[in-house]
């Protein structure tokens, strides 16, 4: 019995012999930058669980590219963008596109749709400015001011004086009416 303190006894436990677990071989996958995978290979295979499935083809699929370009059209209308997104979804479901590629294409389509709205708004503002400019050019003189105020109370109580005042204004300052 070993004790660290004179009054407390602690039983000694023998340590098990250290035997390292057998190491599995590393995954045989090599990434595009030349570094090997750091995971252990699965039993009965030379690859890890991430690289067991066949990797997506890095070769461009010409048929898919042609199909997506045909669906996109000129991307000048929301219907073109909708067709492109629908084709991307179909290609993703059929596993002809990776999720990353589909996300990039949908982001591009969304950006195109947003810019279409901005272009339409800019064209609307330009048309309104042109219309306002045309209206301003059509006027012959200075802008005519219109006062839509109720008449003062003295007009109602003195209609004769108001009629005489109005005649003098029409004769000497017609532009004031």
C-alpha positions, 0 to 999 in steps of 0.5 A: 500500500502506498500512501501520500499522507500518513493517515490516508491510504490510497490503493495502488492501481496497476497501469495497463500496458500501453498498446497502441491501436493498429493504425489504418492506412491513410486515404489514397485521395490526392486533392487538386493542389497535390496534398493527400487526404488526412483521413484514415481509409475505410476498412476494405478500401483505400479511401476514406468515407468522404472519398468513397463515392465517385467524385463528380466529374470535373469535365464540363458536360457540353450537353448540360452547358448547351441546355442551360444556355438555351434555357437562359436565353438572353436573361433579359426578362424574368421568364428567362431567369425562371427558365434558367433556375428551373433547368439548374434545379433539374440538373441538380436533382439529376446529379449533373451539377454539384450543389456549389455550381448550382448555387453559383448559377442561381446567384447569377440568375438572382443578380440578373433579375435584380439588375432587370428591376433596377434597369426598368426603374431607371428607364421609368425615371428617364421617361418621367424626366423626358415627359416633364421636360417636354411639358416645360417646353410646351409652355409659352410663358412663365408658369401660371400660379393658381391660388386656391384660397377661400376669399377674404371675409370682407369680399362677402360683406362688400361685393361692390368694392370687390367688383371694382377692385377686380376690374382695376386689376384686370385693366392694369395687371392681368397677369396677377389674376 
